[in-house]
Amino acid sequence: MKKLLFGLLMAVVAQTSFAQTLEKMQWFNESEQWEIKDKTLLMFVTPQSDYWRISHYGFTVDDAPFYYATYGGEFEAKVKVTGDYKARFDQAGLM
């Protein structure tokens, strides 16, 4: 029983130790207004900003805020994306 409890405790410590925190990430096109509160990133996205990679119209756009970390190999991401969407095609997501 002690080994089982010790194993569970070590698993929790390992997960907590190796988990990515929002404070360790970095910005590409930093948002003018943002904060981290209760393990949640809140940001204001500039209207008319976007990400497009070589569209069928022939243009590329990458002027929206992007908060990221770089990883190698396999990983798991758990996210919840919400927004106060105002217009058609307003969206947010994971890149």
C-alpha positions in Angstrom: 0.0 0.0 0.0 2.8 2.4 0.9 4.5 1.7 -2.5 1.2 2.4 -4.3 0.7 5.7 -2.5 4.4 6.7 -3.1 4.0 5.8 -6.8 0.9 8.0 -7.1 2.5 10.9 -5.3 5.6 10.7 -7.6 3.3 10.6 -10.6 1.6 13.8 -9.5 4.9 15.5 -8.7 6.3 14.5 -12.1 3.3 15.8 -14.0 3.3 19.0 -12.1 7.1 19.4 -12.5 7.1 18.8 -16.3 3.9 20.5 -17.2 4.1 23.7 -19.3 3.0 26.8 -17.5 1.6 29.8 -19.3 4.3 32.0 -17.7 7.1 30.1 -19.5 5.7 30.7 -23.0 6.6 33.5 -25.4 4.8 35.9 -27.7 4.9 36.4 -31.5 3.0 39.6 -32.2 2.3 40.3 -28.5 -1.2 41.4 -27.8 -1.6 45.0 -26.5 -3.9 43.8 -23.7 -3.4 40.4 -22.0 -3.1 38.8 -18.6 -2.7 35.4 -17.0 -5.3 34.7 -14.3 -6.1 31.4 -12.6 -4.1 29.4 -15.2 -6.0 31.1 -18.0 -4.6 33.4 -20.7 -6.9 36.3 -21.4 -6.1 38.5 -24.4 -7.6 41.2 -26.7 -7.0 40.4 -30.3 -6.6 43.4 -32.7 -9.5 43.5 -35.2 -8.6 42.6 -38.7 -5.5 40.6 -37.6 -5.2 37.0 -38.9 -3.1 34.0 -39.9 -3.2 32.8 -43.5 -0.5 30.5 -45.0 -0.4 30.8 -48.8 -4.1 31.1 -49.5 -5.6 30.3 -52.9 -5.6 34.1 -53.4 -1.8 34.0 -53.2 -1.2 36.0 -50.0 0.3 35.2 -46.5 -0.8 37.0 -43.4 0.6 36.5 -39.9 -0.1 39.6 -37.8 -2.4 38.2 -35.0 -1.1 37.6 -31.5 0.3 34.2 -30.9 1.4 32.9 -27.5 3.5 29.7 -27.8 6.1 27.3 -26.7 8.3 24.9 -28.8 8.2 21.2 -28.3 9.8 18.2 -29.9 8.4 14.7 -30.1 5.0 13.6 -29.0 3.0 15.6 -26.5 -0.6 16.2 -25.3 -2.3 19.5 -25.2 -5.4 20.2 -23.2 -7.0 23.5 -24.1 -10.3 25.3 -24.0 -10.7 28.2 -26.5 -13.5 30.7 -26.0 -14.1 34.1 -27.5 -16.5 37.0 -27.8 -16.9 36.6 -31.5 -18.5 39.6 -33.3 -18.4 39.0 -37.0 -18.6 36.2 -39.6 -15.4 34.2 -39.7 -14.2 35.4 -36.2 -12.4 32.4 -34.8 -9.6 31.3 -32.4 -7.7 28.1 -32.1 -4.6 26.1 -31.4 -1.6 26.3 -33.8 
